[in-house]
């Protein structure tokens, strides 16, 4: 995986002046605190046609006027997730308050004002997906009046969107196909929440399934070494019947198959890690919830064509010849499995 983009950090009155100069075509920026304690950090992650902005700041006010819109080229929507502090947004007669977990849709083609306030002097934190108008507007019933629409934190759609945004923040370089699907699914989910065009109902249902499946898969990935991955447990956690859960995983060969595949992928990653070279196979098998080391070895050989012991030999040879441990993907390519 690539290194995540590093944050750009700005502090103090001179940094505030530089930020104003840099954003003069987009908006006017005013600090809500002493300019000397101004602080702003951000990172930008390209996600297909969209952009993910992750920012932390002291209190700020942004004002985007008709003049900014006329001379700029910012024909985008912002899907902003409040992570800390509070965001107030106003456009025309609409004025909304966005708190942690809430998501607000902002149309950059409309004049607006935004206030970001801190929580306990820890900064205001906002994660924003920047969607081109061409991606979202065709899905909206009223694309020119959707700004200031808010999804509250207890709305299931907000939770699914927040989960997808969190996944993109943590893993900024997923496969290209996953990125494209994620952007399309987020656009459909936003449209479903704020008022979609009538002919996108089926696409919105697909988006709901995509984001729900992604959330369940993240849950599975985080609990591979536990017994909490049964259909009953996952169904209760996500409010799904067994039948609905099984249908979601049909494309992955079924829920049981998917969980085992992910456990075997985790095993491969651990087997090539130098600090795990003395780990006994029986302990690895038990940690990953296989009934025995024999069952584990048999499943591993079916999946990768070699035994765990042979993977360790490949890893040792790689480390000796290349001076570093191989990545799982490199081992799979060597085995002709990638």
KARA-V35523 format. One record per backbone hydrogen bond with DSSP energy under -0.5 kcal/mol. CO is the residue of the C=O (numbers start at 1). NH is the residue of the N-H. E is the energy in kcal/mol with one decimal. If there is no record, write none. Layout:
co=CO nh=NH e=E
co=CO nh=NH e=E
//
This chain:
co=8 nh=42 e=-2.2
co=10 nh=40 e=-2.6
co=11 nh=15 e=-0.6
co=12 nh=16 e=-1.9
co=13 nh=17 e=-2.2
co=14 nh=18 e=-2.1
co=15 nh=19 e=-2.3
co=16 nh=20 e=-2.4
co=17 nh=21 e=-2.1
co=18 nh=22 e=-2.1
co=19 nh=23 e=-1.6
co=21 nh=24 e=-0.8
co=23 nh=26 e=-1.4
co=23 nh=27 e=-2.7
co=28 nh=63 e=-2.1
co=30 nh=61 e=-2.6
co=34 nh=37 e=-1.9
co=35 nh=38 e=-1.1
co=38 nh=12 e=-2.5
co=39 nh=58 e=-2.1
co=40 nh=10 e=-3.0
co=41 nh=56 e=-2.5
co=42 nh=8 e=-3.6
co=43 nh=54 e=-2.5
co=45 nh=52 e=-3.0
co=47 nh=50 e=-1.9
co=50 nh=47 e=-2.0
co=51 nh=53 e=-0.6
co=51 nh=130 e=-3.5
co=52 nh=45 e=-2.7
co=53 nh=55 e=-0.5
co=53 nh=128 e=-3.1
co=54 nh=43 e=-1.4
co=55 nh=126 e=-2.1
co=56 nh=41 e=-2.7
co=57 nh=124 e=-3.4
co=59 nh=32 e=-2.7
co=59 nh=33 e=-0.5
co=60 nh=116 e=-3.1
co=61 nh=30 e=-2.4
co=62 nh=114 e=-2.9
co=63 nh=28 e=-2.7
co=63 nh=65 e=-0.6
co=64 nh=112 e=-1.8
co=65 nh=69 e=-2.0
co=66 nh=70 e=-2.4
co=67 nh=71 e=-1.9
co=68 nh=72 e=-1.1
co=73 nh=75 e=-0.6
co=74 nh=76 e=-1.4
co=75 nh=133 e=-2.1
co=76 nh=108 e=-2.3
co=77 nh=131 e=-2.7
co=78 nh=80 e=-0.7
co=78 nh=106 e=-2.8
co=79 nh=81 e=-0.5
co=79 nh=129 e=-2.4
co=80 nh=82 e=-0.6
co=80 nh=104 e=-2.5
co=81 nh=127 e=-2.5
co=82 nh=101 e=-3.1
co=84 nh=125 e=-1.9
co=85 nh=100 e=-0.6
co=86 nh=117 e=-2.9
co=87 nh=98 e=-3.8
co=88 nh=115 e=-2.8
co=89 nh=96 e=-2.8
co=90 nh=113 e=-2.6
co=91 nh=94 e=-2.1
co=94 nh=91 e=-2.3
co=96 nh=89 e=-2.6
co=97 nh=99 e=-0.5
co=98 nh=87 e=-2.8
co=99 nh=102 e=-2.9
co=102 nh=82 e=-2.2
co=103 nh=151 e=-3.0
co=104 nh=80 e=-2.7
co=104 nh=106 e=-0.5
co=105 nh=148 e=-2.8
co=105 nh=149 e=-0.5
co=106 nh=78 e=-3.1
co=106 nh=108 e=-0.8
co=107 nh=110 e=-1.8
co=112 nh=64 e=-3.1
co=113 nh=90 e=-2.8
co=114 nh=62 e=-3.0
co=115 nh=88 e=-2.7
co=115 nh=117 e=-0.5
co=116 nh=60 e=-1.6
co=117 nh=86 e=-2.2
co=118 nh=120 e=-0.5
co=119 nh=122 e=-2.0
co=123 nh=119 e=-0.6
co=124 nh=57 e=-2.1
co=125 nh=83 e=-2.8
co=125 nh=84 e=-1.6
co=126 nh=55 e=-2.5
co=126 nh=128 e=-0.5
co=127 nh=81 e=-3.3
co=128 nh=53 e=-3.2
co=128 nh=130 e=-0.6
co=129 nh=79 e=-2.6
co=129 nh=131 e=-0.7
co=130 nh=51 e=-1.3
co=131 nh=77 e=-2.8
co=132 nh=135 e=-1.6
co=132 nh=136 e=-1.4
co=133 nh=137 e=-2.3
co=136 nh=139 e=-1.8
co=136 nh=140 e=-0.6
co=137 nh=140 e=-1.6
co=139 nh=197 e=-2.6
co=140 nh=143 e=-0.5
co=142 nh=145 e=-1.8
co=146 nh=149 e=-1.3
co=149 nh=105 e=-2.6
co=150 nh=152 e=-0.6
co=151 nh=103 e=-2.6
co=152 nh=155 e=-2.3
co=155 nh=159 e=-2.2
co=156 nh=160 e=-2.2
co=157 nh=161 e=-2.5
co=158 nh=162 e=-2.8
co=159 nh=163 e=-2.1
co=160 nh=164 e=-2.0
co=161 nh=165 e=-2.6
co=162 nh=166 e=-2.6
co=163 nh=167 e=-2.0
co=164 nh=168 e=-2.1
co=165 nh=169 e=-2.1
co=166 nh=170 e=-2.0
co=167 nh=171 e=-2.2
co=171 nh=174 e=-0.6
co=175 nh=179 e=-1.9
co=176 nh=180 e=-2.4
co=177 nh=181 e=-2.3
co=178 nh=182 e=-2.4
co=179 nh=183 e=-2.5
co=180 nh=184 e=-2.2
co=181 nh=185 e=-2.6
co=182 nh=186 e=-2.5
co=183 nh=187 e=-2.3
co=184 nh=188 e=-2.3
co=185 nh=189 e=-2.4
co=186 nh=190 e=-2.6
co=187 nh=191 e=-2.2
co=188 nh=192 e=-2.5
co=189 nh=193 e=-1.7
co=190 nh=194 e=-2.3
co=191 nh=195 e=-1.8
co=195 nh=141 e=-2.7
co=195 nh=142 e=-0.6
co=197 nh=200 e=-2.0
co=198 nh=201 e=-1.1
co=200 nh=204 e=-2.5
co=201 nh=205 e=-2.0
co=202 nh=206 e=-2.0
co=203 nh=207 e=-2.3
co=204 nh=208 e=-2.3
co=205 nh=209 e=-2.0
co=206 nh=210 e=-2.6
co=207 nh=211 e=-2.7
co=208 nh=212 e=-2.3
co=209 nh=213 e=-2.8
co=210 nh=214 e=-2.4
co=211 nh=215 e=-2.2
co=212 nh=216 e=-2.3
co=213 nh=217 e=-2.5
co=214 nh=218 e=-2.0
co=215 nh=219 e=-1.9
co=216 nh=220 e=-2.5
co=217 nh=221 e=-2.6
co=218 nh=222 e=-1.7
co=219 nh=223 e=-0.7
co=220 nh=223 e=-1.3
co=221 nh=224 e=-0.7
co=223 nh=226 e=-1.6
co=230 nh=234 e=-2.6
co=231 nh=235 e=-2.4
co=232 nh=236 e=-2.0
co=233 nh=237 e=-2.2
co=234 nh=238 e=-2.0
co=235 nh=239 e=-0.8
co=235 nh=240 e=-2.5
co=241 nh=245 e=-2.4
co=242 nh=246 e=-2.9
co=243 nh=247 e=-2.1
co=244 nh=248 e=-1.8
co=245 nh=249 e=-1.2
co=247 nh=250 e=-1.3
co=249 nh=252 e=-1.2
co=249 nh=254 e=-2.7
co=250 nh=253 e=-1.5
co=254 nh=258 e=-2.3
co=255 nh=259 e=-2.6
co=256 nh=260 e=-2.2
co=257 nh=261 e=-2.7
co=258 nh=262 e=-2.4
co=259 nh=263 e=-2.2
co=260 nh=264 e=-2.5
co=261 nh=265 e=-2.2
co=262 nh=266 e=-2.2
co=263 nh=267 e=-2.2
co=264 nh=268 e=-2.3
co=265 nh=269 e=-2.0
co=266 nh=270 e=-2.2
co=267 nh=271 e=-2.5
co=268 nh=272 e=-1.5
co=270 nh=273 e=-0.8
co=273 nh=276 e=-2.0
co=274 nh=277 e=-1.4
co=276 nh=279 e=-1.7
co=280 nh=284 e=-2.2
co=281 nh=285 e=-2.8
co=282 nh=286 e=-2.2
co=283 nh=287 e=-2.6
co=284 nh=288 e=-1.8
co=285 nh=290 e=-3.0
co=286 nh=289 e=-1.7
co=292 nh=296 e=-2.1
co=293 nh=297 e=-2.7
co=294 nh=298 e=-2.4
co=295 nh=299 e=-2.3
co=296 nh=300 e=-2.6
co=297 nh=301 e=-2.4
co=298 nh=302 e=-2.0
co=299 nh=303 e=-1.9
co=300 nh=304 e=-2.7
co=301 nh=305 e=-2.4
co=307 nh=311 e=-1.9
co=308 nh=312 e=-2.0
co=309 nh=313 e=-1.8
co=310 nh=314 e=-2.3
co=311 nh=315 e=-2.5
co=312 nh=316 e=-2.6
co=313 nh=317 e=-2.4
co=314 nh=318 e=-2.4
co=315 nh=319 e=-2.6
co=316 nh=320 e=-2.3
co=317 nh=321 e=-2.5
co=318 nh=322 e=-3.3
co=318 nh=323 e=-0.5
co=318 nh=324 e=-0.6
co=319 nh=323 e=-1.3
co=327 nh=330 e=-0.7
co=327 nh=331 e=-2.0
co=328 nh=332 e=-2.4
co=329 nh=333 e=-2.1
co=330 nh=334 e=-2.0
co=331 nh=335 e=-1.9
co=332 nh=337 e=-3.5
co=332 nh=338 e=-0.7
co=333 nh=336 e=-1.0
//
